[in-house]
Amino acid sequence: MYKQGGMLLASMLLATTAMAQNKVDTGIYAGLDGAYATPSNGTNLPPGFHTTSHSTAVGVWRLLLGYQFNNNLGVELAYLRTGDFRQSASNGVVNYNARISAKGEDLALVYRFSELAPAWFIKAGVSRTELTTAVQTVAPGRTAMTSLVSNGTGYLAGLGYHRNITEAVAAQLAYTRYVGIGGQNNIKLNVFSAGLIYRF
């Protein structure tokens, strides 16, 4: 009888500990994510050019400020900036080298599965980004530099895993898909991030 009671008490303690580890507190929080992104497209090449090399991933950092309304629903405002995506192309005579970067803000609703899967969350929202493309064109006896900037809105959706470290600090892993970088629907980013959150 005592053995059964002890086992029941231990099970209850383990369940309570697991719930506490994944409990989401309401209120304001701030965070910093480090990430890498895989761009879906570089830039539109001039006619007759073919790509000779391109980056497969770029570094990203993201600052965020959020508010958790309850155990399930919150909202996040974030600033994102990428490193340089590089692309080289040639038509056999002229060489084309581009550096492409993005920066901007996003606003998203975050839904945490506090009962069914307490460590997991999904998010969706809108973004406003600026895409900068610096192009160097090298031809025999001539080098030209041009820069293009485009701005526009897009949207995002993502999935993540959240784990409390202390009462105030949590770690999270996330995947976010950004569509419409710089207002161009054909340019997308797949962002894989890891970061820390501090709850005030």
PEDA-V359672 format. One record per helix or strand of 3 or more residues. SS is the DSSP state (alpha for helix, beta for strand). FROM is the first residue (numbers start at 1). TO is the last residue. Records with the same first field share a line. If there is no record, write none. Layout:
BEGIN
SS = FROM-TO, FROM-TO
END
This chain:
BEGIN
alpha = 2-21, 181-183
beta = 27-39, 50-54, 58-68, 73-82, 85-90, 95-112, 120-139, 142-164, 169-179, 188-199
END
